[in-house]
Amino acid sequence: MIRLLIAAESAIVRAGLEALAASSPGVQILGSFPDYGQVETLRPDVLLTSLATADPPVLGAAVVWLTDEPWTAEAARAGVRAILPVQASAGAILAAVEAAAAGLAVVDPADLEAMLAAAPATPVSDEATPLTARELEVLRMLAEGAANKTIAWKLNISEHTVKFHVASILGKLGASTRTEAVTIGIRKGLVLL
């Protein structure tokens, strides 16, 4: 059972949120208040609020905030686990309450796109650790279907050394099988067919 506390200045908004919460069998309403002044003694699992502040005094409660404010790091530090637009659907609000009670964060898709756009781009190297010349030779022979024994004979090295090179290739390419390594090598232009 999710112990829910509602805080909203408008009596109409509070009544609507109460009716919504009452429609969910897994939610128990602890109270409904016009401000945070009376809520400090209650211990809800989730605080559903439309108040203007994102810093409610309810410690330990996950906060579902109905506002047109964007998601911020400060809100997250204050315990806000969901920010939904004030015109969010009943289903979205109930889903956010359940998710917040489970310890999940809920982000409106528009906010998520803005957060991703604002995040600094991290350049991703196409090949973090380049293959050595010998590893490239081994990879190309793998692409031809050569077995370790054949590769060892052609390169005049031991089978143990071939196994070492194969393991290194798999690690550098992030592959789990020889076939996957060859596929990645083809995609990266390391192996020509």
ABEGO torsion letter per residue (X at the ends): XBBBBBBBABAAAAAAAAAAAAABAABBBAEBBABAAAAAABBBABBBBABABABBABBGBBBBBBBABBBBAAAAAAGBABBBBAABBAAAAAAAAAAAAAGBBBBBAAAAAAAAAABBBBBBBABABBBBAAAAAAAAAAAAGBBAAAAAAAAGBBAAAAAAAAAAAAAAAGBABAAAAAAAAAAAGABBX
